Amino acid sequence: MSKSVLSKGQTIDNEYSVSFFLKKGSYAETYRAQNEAIATKFLKLFDFAKLHRTQFTESGEILEIEMLKQIKHPNLVKYNDSGNAIIDSHKYAYLVLDFVSGETLADRMKRENTLNPYEAKSIILSVLNGLNYLHNKQIIHNDITNQNIMLDLSGKIAIPKIIDFGYARFLQQSNKDFLKDGLNLFYTATETFNKVFSAQSDIYSVGALYFHLLTGLPPYFVEISKYKSDKIQLEEVILDERKKPLKFSDKI
């Protein structure tokens, strides 16, 4: 794995000091950082050179950042700050989000595999509350999975929060420019395979998440290892599986 852009102790905009690297994506890196008040934050660093044109607004701003500026809901990750930075003569944008003290649903399921129906229902209702808020603002998340739901464990009860708006789009945006590479196909609505997204496609993903929480596997699951080199074939196999009746465990 290539070296991260920022190192521990390095400061962005003379305000945010990097605590440690968290993860690397195709166009951005995420860090845990602290501001001048020593409050812990998530810091996402975008490489302008690696962003696709569809990830910008008409005025040239990064779409993900502009969306997060507009939203505030207890079941959504919270925007704090953003700006631009030049690092080693290279242009980056940074996004600062509230730190969520907890774990993703994917982390939780690695330990427990399934959740009890009561807890699963409670989580799903919270996710739907967050999505309802987004949809009322004409925002489609497009990437609801167990990896993109964090459980905030800082209080007496766990609060689910939708994170990662990298695939989010405004409803009025052109479908033809939507990039679906990298989406978890088991959670992706059938129409989104053809780059069509809507509130309904988000709801499909929530249904797939609910199924996964209860059974330990997403719906219409197939072993993907033999298709890693052929994404088109994998899509065809998954779509063929969806023509069959969905099998439910006797435990549900």
PyRosetta script that sets phi, psi and omega in degrees:
from pyrosetta import init, pose_from_sequence

init()
pose = pose_from_sequence("MSKSVLSKGQTIDNEYSVSFFLKKGSYAETYRAQNEAIATKFLKLFDFAKLHRTQFTESGEILEIEMLKQIKHPNLVKYNDSGNAIIDSHKYAYLVLDFVSGETLADRMKRENTLNPYEAKSIILSVLNGLNYLHNKQIIHNDITNQNIMLDLSGKIAIPKIIDFGYARFLQQSNKDFLKDGLNLFYTATETFNKVFSAQSDIYSVGALYFHLLTGLPPYFVEISKYKSDKIQLEEVILDERKKPLKFSDKI")
pose.set_psi(1, 137.6)
pose.set_omega(1, -178.3)
pose.set_phi(2, -70.4)
pose.set_psi(2, 157.5)
pose.set_omega(2, -178.2)
pose.set_phi(3, -68.0)
pose.set_psi(3, 144.1)
pose.set_omega(3, 178.2)
pose.set_phi(4, -69.8)
pose.set_psi(4, 154.9)
pose.set_omega(4, -178.4)
pose.set_phi(5, -67.0)
pose.set_psi(5, -42.7)
pose.set_omega(5, -177.9)
pose.set_phi(6, -102.9)
pose.set_psi(6, 148.0)
pose.set_omega(6, 177.8)
pose.set_phi(7, -115.1)
pose.set_psi(7, 164.0)
pose.set_omega(7, -178.8)
pose.set_phi(8, -56.6)
pose.set_psi(8, 132.0)
pose.set_omega(8, 179.3)
pose.set_phi(9, 89.1)
pose.set_psi(9, -13.9)
pose.set_omega(9, 179.1)
pose.set_phi(10, -69.5)
pose.set_psi(10, 144.4)
pose.set_omega(10, -174.5)
pose.set_phi(11, -112.0)
pose.set_psi(11, 138.3)
pose.set_omega(11, 175.4)
pose.set_phi(12, -106.3)
pose.set_psi(12, 128.4)
pose.set_omega(12, 175.1)
pose.set_phi(13, 56.8)
pose.set_psi(13, 27.8)
pose.set_omega(13, 179.4)
pose.set_phi(14, 57.7)
pose.set_psi(14, 23.0)
pose.set_omega(14, -176.7)
pose.set_phi(15, -135.6)
pose.set_psi(15, -35.3)
pose.set_omega(15, -173.9)
pose.set_phi(16, -112.6)
pose.set_psi(16, 117.6)
pose.set_omega(16, -178.2)
pose.set_phi(17, -100.5)
pose.set_psi(17, 128.1)
pose.set_omega(17, -177.0)
pose.set_phi(18, -72.3)
pose.set_psi(18, 127.6)
pose.set_omega(18, 175.2)
pose.set_phi(19, -88.8)
pose.set_psi(19, -51.1)
pose.set_omega(19, 173.9)
pose.set_phi(20, -167.3)
pose.set_psi(20, 159.9)
pose.set_omega(20, 179.6)
pose.set_phi(21, -75.7)
pose.set_psi(21, 140.7)
pose.set_omega(21, 178.9)
pose.set_phi(22, -109.6)
pose.set_psi(22, -55.8)
pose.set_omega(22, -178.3)
pose.set_phi(23, -158.8)
pose.set_psi(23, 161.1)
pose.set_omega(23, -179.2)
pose.set_phi(24, -123.9)
pose.set_psi(24, 132.5)
pose.set_omega(24, 175.3)
pose.set_phi(25, -113.6)
pose.set_psi(25, -168.7)
pose.set_omega(25, -175.9)
pose.set_phi(26, -71.9)
pose.set_psi(26, -25.2)
pose.set_omega(26, -177.6)
pose.set_phi(27, -135.6)
pose.set_psi(27, 0.9)
pose.set_omega(27, -176.8)
pose.set_phi(28, -150.9)
pose.set_psi(28, 158.8)
pose.set_omega(28, 174.5)
pose.set_phi(29, -124.8)
pose.set_psi(29, 147.6)
pose.set_omega(29, -179.7)
pose.set_phi(30, -117.9)
pose.set_psi(30, 137.5)
pose.set_omega(30, -177.8)
pose.set_phi(31, -130.7)
pose.set_psi(31, 158.4)
pose.set_omega(31, 164.7)
pose.set_phi(32, -95.0)
pose.set_psi(32, 133.6)
pose.set_omega(32, -175.3)
pose.set_phi(33, -142.2)
pose.set_psi(33, 171.1)
pose.set_omega(33, 175.7)
pose.set_phi(34, -128.9)
pose.set_psi(34, 143.9)
pose.set_omega(34, 175.0)
pose.set_phi(35, -90.8)
pose.set_psi(35, -174.1)
pose.set_omega(35, -176.1)
pose.set_phi(36, -63.8)
pose.set_psi(36, -25.0)
pose.set_omega(36, 178.9)
pose.set_phi(37, -86.2)
pose.set_psi(37, 8.7)
pose.set_omega(37, 179.8)
pose.set_phi(38, 63.8)
pose.set_psi(38, 27.3)
pose.set_omega(38, 174.3)
pose.set_phi(39, -89.2)
pose.set_psi(39, 135.6)
pose.set_omega(39, -177.9)
pose.set_phi(40, -77.9)
pose.set_psi(40, 137.8)
pose.set_omega(40, -178.5)
pose.set_phi(41, -137.7)
pose.set_psi(41, 163.0)
pose.set_omega(41, 164.5)
pose.set_phi(42, -92.8)
pose.set_psi(42, 135.6)
pose.set_omega(42, 176.9)
pose.set_phi(43, -124.0)
pose.set_psi(43, 121.8)
pose.set_omega(43, 178.7)
pose.set_phi(44, -109.2)
pose.set_psi(44, 126.2)
pose.set_omega(44, -176.2)
pose.set_phi(45, -109.1)
pose.set_psi(45, 116.6)
pose.set_omega(45, -178.1)
pose.set_phi(46, -97.5)
pose.set_psi(46, 132.3)
pose.set_omega(46, 174.5)
pose.set_phi(47, -91.6)
pose.set_psi(47, 109.6)
pose.set_omega(47, -177.1)
pose.set_phi(48, -54.8)
pose.set_psi(48, -36.8)
pose.set_omega(48, -175.7)
pose.set_phi(49, -67.7)
pose.set_psi(49, -19.9)
pose.set_omega(49, -176.8)
pose.set_phi(50, -102.5)
pose.set_psi(50, -3.3)
pose.set_omega(50, 179.0)
pose.set_phi(51, -80.4)
pose.set_psi(51, 141.6)
pose.set_omega(51, 176.9)
pose.set_phi(52, -83.9)
pose.set_psi(52, 153.4)
pose.set_omega(52, -177.9)
pose.set_phi(53, -57.6)
pose.set_psi(53, -28.2)
pose.set_omega(53, -179.3)
pose.set_phi(54, -73.4)
pose.set_psi(54, -7.4)
pose.set_omega(54, 179.7)
pose.set_phi(55, -93.4)
pose.set_psi(55, 9.5)
pose.set_omega(55, 178.2)
pose.set_phi(56, -116.4)
pose.set_psi(56, 152.3)
pose.set_omega(56, 172.1)
pose.set_phi(57, -77.5)
pose.set_psi(57, 172.4)
pose.set_omega(57, 178.9)
pose.set_phi(58, -62.3)
pose.set_psi(58, -27.1)
pose.set_omega(58, 179.9)
pose.set_phi(59, -88.9)
pose.set_psi(59, 2.7)
pose.set_omega(59, 175.1)
pose.set_phi(60, 92.5)
pose.set_psi(60, 7.5)
pose.set_omega(60, 176.8)
pose.set_phi(61, -86.6)
pose.set_psi(61, 155.8)
pose.set_omega(61, 178.5)
pose.set_phi(62, -73.0)
pose.set_psi(62, 123.1)
pose.set_omega(62, -172.8)
pose.set_phi(63, -57.9)
pose.set_psi(63, -45.2)
pose.set_omega(63, -178.1)
pose.set_phi(64, -57.8)
pose.set_psi(64, -43.4)
pose.set_omega(64, -179.5)
pose.set_phi(65, -67.2)
pose.set_psi(65, -44.0)
pose.set_omega(65, -178.1)
pose.set_phi(66, -64.6)
pose.set_psi(66, -36.2)
pose.set_omega(66, 176.8)
pose.set_phi(67, -64.1)
pose.set_psi(67, -47.1)
pose.set_omega(67, -176.5)
pose.set_phi(68, -65.0)
pose.set_psi(68, -27.2)
pose.set_omega(68, 176.0)
pose.set_phi(69, -63.7)
pose.set_psi(69, -27.1)
pose.set_omega(69, -172.0)
pose.set_phi(70, -92.1)
pose.set_psi(70, -7.1)
pose.set_omega(70, -171.1)
pose.set_phi(71, -117.6)
pose.set_psi(71, 147.3)
pose.set_omega(71, 175.7)
pose.set_phi(72, -155.1)
pose.set_psi(72, 113.0)
pose.set_omega(72, -176.5)
pose.set_phi(73, -158.1)
pose.set_psi(73, 143.8)
pose.set_omega(73, -177.5)
pose.set_phi(74, -62.5)
pose.set_psi(74, -19.3)
pose.set_omega(74, 179.6)
pose.set_phi(75, -103.5)
pose.set_psi(75, 17.8)
pose.set_omega(75, 176.6)
pose.set_phi(76, -127.6)
pose.set_psi(76, 144.9)
pose.set_omega(76, 175.4)
pose.set_phi(77, -59.7)
pose.set_psi(77, 145.2)
pose.set_omega(77, -170.6)
pose.set_phi(78, -105.6)
pose.set_psi(78, 128.7)
pose.set_omega(78, 175.9)
pose.set_phi(79, -69.1)
pose.set_psi(79, 140.0)
pose.set_omega(79, 175.1)
pose.set_phi(80, -117.5)
pose.set_psi(80, -50.5)
pose.set_omega(80, -170.7)
pose.set_phi(81, -163.4)
pose.set_psi(81, 164.9)
pose.set_omega(81, 175.0)
pose.set_phi(82, -160.7)
pose.set_psi(82, 165.3)
pose.set_omega(82, 179.4)
pose.set_phi(83, 177.4)
pose.set_psi(83, -173.9)
pose.set_omega(83, 178.4)
pose.set_phi(84, -115.1)
pose.set_psi(84, 154.8)
pose.set_omega(84, 179.7)
pose.set_phi(85, -148.6)
pose.set_psi(85, 143.6)
pose.set_omega(85, 173.4)
pose.set_phi(86, -103.7)
pose.set_psi(86, 120.2)
pose.set_omega(86, -179.4)
pose.set_phi(87, -125.6)
pose.set_psi(87, 119.2)
pose.set_omega(87, -177.1)
pose.set_phi(88, 50.9)
pose.set_psi(88, 47.0)
pose.set_omega(88, 177.9)
pose.set_phi(89, 64.9)
pose.set_psi(89, 17.4)
pose.set_omega(89, -178.6)
pose.set_phi(90, -117.3)
pose.set_psi(90, 139.0)
pose.set_omega(90, -175.7)
pose.set_phi(91, -89.4)
pose.set_psi(91, 129.2)
pose.set_omega(91, 177.5)
pose.set_phi(92, -130.5)
pose.set_psi(92, 159.7)
pose.set_omega(92, 167.2)
pose.set_phi(93, -117.3)
pose.set_psi(93, 148.9)
pose.set_omega(93, 177.1)
pose.set_phi(94, -124.5)
pose.set_psi(94, 149.4)
pose.set_omega(94, 179.2)
pose.set_phi(95, -128.4)
pose.set_psi(95, 128.1)
pose.set_omega(95, 179.7)
pose.set_phi(96, -111.0)
pose.set_psi(96, 127.5)
pose.set_omega(96, -178.3)
pose.set_phi(97, -123.6)
pose.set_psi(97, 155.1)
pose.set_omega(97, 172.7)
pose.set_phi(98, -55.2)
pose.set_psi(98, 137.0)
pose.set_omega(98, 174.7)
pose.set_phi(99, -73.2)
pose.set_psi(99, 134.6)
pose.set_omega(99, 176.5)
pose.set_phi(100, -107.2)
pose.set_psi(100, 114.5)
pose.set_omega(100, -179.1)
pose.set_phi(101, -85.3)
pose.set_psi(101, 100.9)
pose.set_omega(101, -177.9)
pose.set_phi(102, 171.5)
pose.set_psi(102, -139.3)
pose.set_omega(102, -176.9)
pose.set_phi(103, -151.8)
pose.set_psi(103, 162.1)
pose.set_omega(103, 175.0)
pose.set_phi(104, -80.1)
pose.set_psi(104, 161.8)
pose.set_omega(104, 174.3)
pose.set_phi(105, -61.5)
pose.set_psi(105, -33.1)
pose.set_omega(105, 177.9)
pose.set_phi(106, -61.9)
pose.set_psi(106, -42.3)
pose.set_omega(106, 177.5)
pose.set_phi(107, -62.3)
pose.set_psi(107, -44.3)
pose.set_omega(107, -179.9)
pose.set_phi(108, -60.6)
pose.set_psi(108, -42.4)
pose.set_omega(108, -175.9)
pose.set_phi(109, -74.0)
pose.set_psi(109, -21.5)
pose.set_omega(109, 173.9)
pose.set_phi(110, -63.5)
pose.set_psi(110, -32.3)
pose.set_omega(110, 179.3)
pose.set_phi(111, -84.3)
pose.set_psi(111, -41.6)
pose.set_omega(111, -168.8)
pose.set_phi(112, -111.4)
pose.set_psi(112, -13.0)
pose.set_omega(112, 178.4)
pose.set_phi(113, 69.1)
pose.set_psi(113, -53.3)
pose.set_omega(113, 177.5)
pose.set_phi(114, -132.1)
pose.set_psi(114, 162.2)
pose.set_omega(114, 175.2)
pose.set_phi(115, -113.2)
pose.set_psi(115, 155.3)
pose.set_omega(115, 177.5)
pose.set_phi(116, -69.3)
pose.set_psi(116, 151.6)
pose.set_omega(116, -174.0)
pose.set_phi(117, -55.6)
pose.set_psi(117, -36.3)
pose.set_omega(117, -178.7)
pose.set_phi(118, -64.5)
pose.set_psi(118, -47.8)
pose.set_omega(118, -179.0)
pose.set_phi(119, -67.8)
pose.set_psi(119, -40.2)
pose.set_omega(119, 179.1)
pose.set_phi(120, -59.8)
pose.set_psi(120, -44.1)
pose.set_omega(120, 179.3)
pose.set_phi(121, -62.3)
pose.set_psi(121, -42.6)
pose.set_omega(121, 179.9)
pose.set_phi(122, -61.2)
pose.set_psi(122, -42.8)
pose.set_omega(122, 178.9)
pose.set_phi(123, -64.1)
pose.set_psi(123, -46.0)
pose.set_omega(123, -178.4)
pose.set_phi(124, -61.9)
pose.set_psi(124, -41.0)
pose.set_omega(124, 178.6)
pose.set_phi(125, -62.3)
pose.set_psi(125, -38.2)
pose.set_omega(125, 177.4)
pose.set_phi(126, -66.4)
pose.set_psi(126, -41.9)
pose.set_omega(126, 177.5)
pose.set_phi(127, -61.7)
pose.set_psi(127, -42.8)
pose.set_omega(127, 178.7)
pose.set_phi(128, -64.2)
pose.set_psi(128, -36.2)
pose.set_omega(128, 176.2)
pose.set_phi(129, -61.4)
pose.set_psi(129, -44.9)
pose.set_omega(129, 177.9)
pose.set_phi(130, -63.4)
pose.set_psi(130, -42.4)
pose.set_omega(130, 179.8)
pose.set_phi(131, -67.2)
pose.set_psi(131, -38.5)
pose.set_omega(131, 178.6)
pose.set_phi(132, -59.2)
pose.set_psi(132, -40.6)
pose.set_omega(132, 176.7)
pose.set_phi(133, -62.3)
pose.set_psi(133, -47.1)
pose.set_omega(133, 179.5)
pose.set_phi(134, -61.4)
pose.set_psi(134, -46.2)
pose.set_omega(134, -176.9)
pose.set_phi(135, -64.2)
pose.set_psi(135, -33.5)
pose.set_omega(135, 175.8)
pose.set_phi(136, -66.0)
pose.set_psi(136, -21.4)
pose.set_omega(136, 175.2)
pose.set_phi(137, -97.9)
pose.set_psi(137, 12.2)
pose.set_omega(137, 177.8)
pose.set_phi(138, 63.6)
pose.set_psi(138, 32.1)
pose.set_omega(138, 177.2)
pose.set_phi(139, -110.2)
pose.set_psi(139, 129.6)
pose.set_omega(139, 176.2)
pose.set_phi(140, -108.5)
pose.set_psi(140, 126.1)
pose.set_omega(140, -175.1)
pose.set_phi(141, -73.5)
pose.set_psi(141, -45.9)
pose.set_omega(141, 174.5)
pose.set_phi(142, 73.9)
pose.set_psi(142, 1.8)
pose.set_omega(142, -177.4)
pose.set_phi(143, -148.8)
pose.set_psi(143, 46.5)
pose.set_omega(143, 176.4)
pose.set_phi(144, -77.0)
pose.set_psi(144, 112.4)
pose.set_omega(144, 176.9)
pose.set_phi(145, -143.5)
pose.set_psi(145, 174.2)
pose.set_omega(145, 177.6)
pose.set_phi(146, -68.1)
pose.set_psi(146, -17.8)
pose.set_omega(146, 176.9)
pose.set_phi(147, -80.0)
pose.set_psi(147, -20.1)
pose.set_omega(147, -175.5)
pose.set_phi(148, -108.7)
pose.set_psi(148, 18.2)
pose.set_omega(148, 170.0)
pose.set_phi(149, -119.1)
pose.set_psi(149, 117.3)
pose.set_omega(149, 176.6)
pose.set_phi(150, -100.5)
pose.set_psi(150, 143.5)
pose.set_omega(150, 174.4)
pose.set_phi(151, -99.7)
pose.set_psi(151, 113.1)
pose.set_omega(151, 177.0)
pose.set_phi(152, -78.7)
pose.set_psi(152, 112.0)
pose.set_omega(152, -174.9)
pose.set_phi(153, -104.7)
pose.set_psi(153, 19.5)
pose.set_omega(153, -175.7)
pose.set_phi(154, -78.8)
pose.set_psi(154, -17.1)
pose.set_omega(154, -179.3)
pose.set_phi(155, -110.9)
pose.set_psi(155, -165.1)
pose.set_omega(155, -178.1)
pose.set_phi(156, -72.5)
pose.set_psi(156, -29.6)
pose.set_omega(156, 177.9)
pose.set_phi(157, -123.3)
pose.set_psi(157, 148.7)
pose.set_omega(157, 179.3)
pose.set_phi(158, -73.2)
pose.set_psi(158, 134.1)
pose.set_omega(158, 178.6)
pose.set_phi(159, -114.9)
pose.set_psi(159, 113.6)
pose.set_omega(159, 177.7)
pose.set_phi(160, -68.9)
pose.set_psi(160, 137.9)
pose.set_omega(160, 178.4)
pose.set_phi(161, -133.6)
pose.set_psi(161, 130.0)
pose.set_omega(161, 176.1)
pose.set_phi(162, -76.6)
pose.set_psi(162, 130.2)
pose.set_omega(162, -179.8)
pose.set_phi(163, -123.8)
pose.set_psi(163, 178.2)
pose.set_omega(163, 173.1)
pose.set_phi(164, 57.6)
pose.set_psi(164, 94.0)
pose.set_omega(164, -179.3)
pose.set_phi(165, -101.6)
pose.set_psi(165, 26.6)
pose.set_omega(165, -177.6)
pose.set_phi(166, -63.2)
pose.set_psi(166, -29.9)
pose.set_omega(166, 179.1)
pose.set_phi(167, -102.4)
pose.set_psi(167, -0.1)
pose.set_omega(167, -176.3)
pose.set_phi(168, -65.6)
pose.set_psi(168, 144.2)
pose.set_omega(168, 179.8)
pose.set_phi(169, -141.8)
pose.set_psi(169, 152.7)
pose.set_omega(169, 169.5)
pose.set_phi(170, -74.2)
pose.set_psi(170, 143.3)
pose.set_omega(170, -174.5)
pose.set_phi(171, -57.2)
pose.set_psi(171, -33.3)
pose.set_omega(171, -176.1)
pose.set_phi(172, -79.9)
pose.set_psi(172, -5.7)
pose.set_omega(172, -179.8)
pose.set_phi(173, -69.6)
pose.set_psi(173, 153.5)
pose.set_omega(173, -178.2)
pose.set_phi(174, -65.8)
pose.set_psi(174, 130.4)
pose.set_omega(174, 177.4)
pose.set_phi(175, -67.6)
pose.set_psi(175, -32.4)
pose.set_omega(175, -173.0)
pose.set_phi(176, -65.8)
pose.set_psi(176, -21.7)
pose.set_omega(176, -179.9)
pose.set_phi(177, -92.6)
pose.set_psi(177, 1.9)
pose.set_omega(177, -177.0)
pose.set_phi(178, -73.7)
pose.set_psi(178, 129.5)
pose.set_omega(178, 177.9)
pose.set_phi(179, -96.0)
pose.set_psi(179, 117.0)
pose.set_omega(179, -178.5)
pose.set_phi(180, -101.5)
pose.set_psi(180, -2.7)
pose.set_omega(180, 178.8)
pose.set_phi(181, -59.6)
pose.set_psi(181, 129.9)
pose.set_omega(181, 178.9)
pose.set_phi(182, 99.0)
pose.set_psi(182, -11.5)
pose.set_omega(182, 177.1)
pose.set_phi(183, -68.8)
pose.set_psi(183, 148.7)
pose.set_omega(183, 173.5)
pose.set_phi(184, -77.8)
pose.set_psi(184, 106.6)
pose.set_omega(184, -171.2)
pose.set_phi(185, -65.1)
pose.set_psi(185, -24.2)
pose.set_omega(185, 179.4)
pose.set_phi(186, -69.5)
pose.set_psi(186, -22.3)
pose.set_omega(186, 178.7)
pose.set_phi(187, -99.5)
pose.set_psi(187, -8.8)
pose.set_omega(187, -172.5)
pose.set_phi(188, -85.2)
pose.set_psi(188, 130.2)
pose.set_omega(188, 177.8)
pose.set_phi(189, -62.5)
pose.set_psi(189, 149.7)
pose.set_omega(189, -176.7)
pose.set_phi(190, -55.6)
pose.set_psi(190, -41.9)
pose.set_omega(190, -178.2)
pose.set_phi(191, -66.5)
pose.set_psi(191, -26.2)
pose.set_omega(191, -179.0)
pose.set_phi(192, -73.9)
pose.set_psi(192, -18.9)
pose.set_omega(192, 171.2)
pose.set_phi(193, -58.6)
pose.set_psi(193, -27.7)
pose.set_omega(193, 178.2)
pose.set_phi(194, -102.8)
pose.set_psi(194, 22.7)
pose.set_omega(194, 175.1)
pose.set_phi(195, 67.9)
pose.set_psi(195, 22.0)
pose.set_omega(195, 176.6)
pose.set_phi(196, -99.5)
pose.set_psi(196, 122.8)
pose.set_omega(196, -179.6)
pose.set_phi(197, -125.8)
pose.set_psi(197, 150.4)
pose.set_omega(197, -177.6)
pose.set_phi(198, -163.0)
pose.set_psi(198, 176.3)
pose.set_omega(198, 173.7)
pose.set_phi(199, -58.8)
pose.set_psi(199, -36.7)
pose.set_omega(199, -179.3)
pose.set_phi(200, -64.9)
pose.set_psi(200, -35.0)
pose.set_omega(200, 179.0)
pose.set_phi(201, -69.2)
pose.set_psi(201, -33.6)
pose.set_omega(201, 173.0)
pose.set_phi(202, -63.5)
pose.set_psi(202, -41.1)
pose.set_omega(202, -179.1)
pose.set_phi(203, -65.1)
pose.set_psi(203, -37.0)
pose.set_omega(203, 175.0)
pose.set_phi(204, -57.7)
pose.set_psi(204, -44.7)
pose.set_omega(204, -178.9)
pose.set_phi(205, -62.3)
pose.set_psi(205, -36.3)
pose.set_omega(205, 177.0)
pose.set_phi(206, -65.4)
pose.set_psi(206, -40.8)
pose.set_omega(206, 176.6)
pose.set_phi(207, -61.3)
pose.set_psi(207, -40.8)
pose.set_omega(207, 177.7)
pose.set_phi(208, -64.5)
pose.set_psi(208, -38.4)
pose.set_omega(208, 177.3)
pose.set_phi(209, -63.9)
pose.set_psi(209, -44.4)
pose.set_omega(209, 179.5)
pose.set_phi(210, -59.1)
pose.set_psi(210, -46.2)
pose.set_omega(210, 178.4)
pose.set_phi(211, -59.1)
pose.set_psi(211, -43.8)
pose.set_omega(211, -178.9)
pose.set_phi(212, -63.9)
pose.set_psi(212, -42.6)
pose.set_omega(212, 179.9)
pose.set_phi(213, -61.3)
pose.set_psi(213, -36.1)
pose.set_omega(213, -175.4)
pose.set_phi(214, -85.2)
pose.set_psi(214, -31.0)
pose.set_omega(214, -172.5)
pose.set_phi(215, -110.5)
pose.set_psi(215, -18.1)
pose.set_omega(215, -178.1)
pose.set_phi(216, 91.8)
pose.set_psi(216, -6.4)
pose.set_omega(216, 177.2)
pose.set_phi(217, -139.0)
pose.set_psi(217, 147.0)
pose.set_omega(217, 175.1)
pose.set_phi(218, -69.8)
pose.set_psi(218, 160.7)
pose.set_omega(218, -179.1)
pose.set_phi(219, -65.1)
pose.set_psi(219, 148.1)
pose.set_omega(219, 177.9)
pose.set_phi(220, 56.5)
pose.set_psi(220, 40.3)
pose.set_omega(220, -176.8)
pose.set_phi(221, -70.5)
pose.set_psi(221, 138.7)
pose.set_omega(221, 170.7)
pose.set_phi(222, -132.6)
pose.set_psi(222, 154.6)
pose.set_omega(222, 177.4)
pose.set_phi(223, -72.3)
pose.set_psi(223, 119.8)
pose.set_omega(223, -170.4)
pose.set_phi(224, -92.7)
pose.set_psi(224, -9.6)
pose.set_omega(224, -171.7)
pose.set_phi(225, -58.3)
pose.set_psi(225, -36.7)
pose.set_omega(225, -177.0)
pose.set_phi(226, -81.2)
pose.set_psi(226, -3.3)
pose.set_omega(226, -179.9)
pose.set_phi(227, -111.4)
pose.set_psi(227, 6.0)
pose.set_omega(227, -173.9)
pose.set_phi(228, -57.9)
pose.set_psi(228, -31.0)
pose.set_omega(228, -178.2)
pose.set_phi(229, -90.4)
pose.set_psi(229, -1.3)
pose.set_omega(229, -177.5)
pose.set_phi(230, -139.7)
pose.set_psi(230, 86.4)
pose.set_omega(230, -176.8)
pose.set_phi(231, -67.0)
pose.set_psi(231, -33.3)
pose.set_omega(231, 179.8)
pose.set_phi(232, -64.8)
pose.set_psi(232, -42.6)
pose.set_omega(232, 178.1)
pose.set_phi(233, -64.7)
pose.set_psi(233, -39.4)
pose.set_omega(233, 178.1)
pose.set_phi(234, -60.8)
pose.set_psi(234, -43.9)
pose.set_omega(234, 177.6)
pose.set_phi(235, -59.3)
pose.set_psi(235, -43.9)
pose.set_omega(235, -178.8)
pose.set_phi(236, -64.0)
pose.set_psi(236, -40.1)
pose.set_omega(236, 179.8)
pose.set_phi(237, -64.6)
pose.set_psi(237, -44.2)
pose.set_omega(237, -179.9)
pose.set_phi(238, -64.9)
pose.set_psi(238, -42.4)
pose.set_omega(238, 179.1)
pose.set_phi(239, -64.9)
pose.set_psi(239, -35.3)
pose.set_omega(239, 175.5)
pose.set_phi(240, -65.0)
pose.set_psi(240, -39.9)
pose.set_omega(240, 178.2)
pose.set_phi(241, -61.1)
pose.set_psi(241, -34.2)
pose.set_omega(241, -177.5)
pose.set_phi(242, -72.2)
pose.set_psi(242, -10.7)
pose.set_omega(242, 175.5)
pose.set_phi(243, -80.9)
pose.set_psi(243, -12.5)
pose.set_omega(243, -178.8)
pose.set_phi(244, -93.4)
pose.set_psi(244, 157.3)
pose.set_omega(244, 175.7)
pose.set_phi(245, -61.5)
pose.set_psi(245, 138.4)
pose.set_omega(245, 178.7)
pose.set_phi(246, -76.7)
pose.set_psi(246, 128.2)
pose.set_omega(246, -177.1)
pose.set_phi(247, -92.1)
pose.set_psi(247, 130.5)
pose.set_omega(247, 178.4)
pose.set_phi(248, -108.1)
pose.set_psi(248, 143.1)
pose.set_omega(248, 177.0)
pose.set_phi(249, -70.4)
pose.set_psi(249, 148.8)
pose.set_omega(249, 176.1)
pose.set_phi(250, -65.3)
pose.set_psi(250, -17.0)
pose.set_omega(250, -178.2)
pose.set_phi(251, -74.5)
pose.set_psi(251, -19.2)
pose.set_omega(251, -177.2)
pose.set_phi(252, -80.5)
pose.dump_pdb("model.pdb")
